[in-house]
Amino acid sequence: MKLVISIVQDVDADNLIEEITKADFRVTKMSSSGGFLKSGNTTLLIGVEDEGVDNVLAIIRNNCKEREITKVVQTMNIPGQAIIPTPITVKVGGATAFVLDVEEFKRY
């Protein structure tokens, strides 16, 4: 058995969860946030038998697309200088997935 931990953007999470459950996998949703953009993410925990890992990863790949956004960041404050917000374009989205071995699994 494996545990797939997938971190996705909030905007992709609902459709992804729907597709995962339609494929008869169980999923647990946890809210999380990214460190760089401080934006909302969703972390999904998906328990799956070894032979289902490729199917789960394909569902994640097909439902989490990369996109570009413009984010306004504050430049460093230099004494005596005005703080000027600077817009930057960054790529967001897609997914990060970790596949871990599960030593033991119990359902009560």
N, C-alpha and C positions, 0 to 999 in steps of 0.2 A: 504494500500500500504506500501511496505517496501523499504528501500535502503540498498543494500548489498555493503559494502566496503570491497574489498579484496586486500591484499597486497601479491604479488607473485614475484618470481625471474624473471628477464628479459627473461631468456632462456625459461621459461614456458609461457610467456605472449601471444605470437602470436597464438600458438595453442589453448590456452584457449579462447582467444577472438573469434577465428573462431568457436569453438564449442558453445560458448554462443550465437553468432549471428545465427548459424544454428538452434538453438532451439527457435528462434524468440524472444530473449530478446535483449534489447538495452544496450549498454555498452559504457562508456567513459573511455579512458585511460589517466593516468597521470604518468609522470616519477617521481620517488622518489629514495631515497637512504637510506640504513640501517645505523644505528649508530655504530654498533660494527665492522663489516667488511668493512664498507664504500663502499659497492658494490651496483650496480644498482638494483633497484626494479621497479616494475610497480604497481601502485595503480589503481584498477578498481572500477568504480562507476556503479552499476547496479540497476536500478529501476525495481521493480517487484511487481505484485499483490501478496497478502498474500499466495494464493494457489500455487504460483510458486517458493517460497523460497526453499523448499526442492529440487526441480529439479535443481535450480541454484547451490546450495551447493554441490549436487552430481556431477555436471559438474566440479566444482572447485576441488573437492576431487579427481576425476578421472584423471585430467590433470596436477596436481601439485604434483610431487613426491619429497620426501626427498632424498638427496644424500650427500656423504661426499667429502669434498675438503681439500686440504692442502693449508694453507695460511701462508705466512711468516710475522711475526710481529717483531717489534723492541722492545727489552727489555728496561727497564728504564735506563737512562744514569746516571751512578754513576761517580762523578768526579774522573778523573785519570784512569778510566776503559774504555776499548774499547766497542763500541756498537756492540753486536753480534745479527744478525738476527736469530730468532728462528722459525722453521716451526712448525705449530700446525695443527692438523686435526680437522675439525669442521663439524657438520651436517648443511646443508643449504637446502633450498627448502621447499616444502610443501606450505602451504598458511595460512594466517591469515585472517579470515573473521569476519566482524561485521555486524549484522543485526539490523537496526534502523527503528523505526516507522516513517512514513512520515505523518505529520499532513495535509499538503496540497500539491497538485501537479498541475502545470499548464504547458501546452505546447503551445507556441506561434509560 
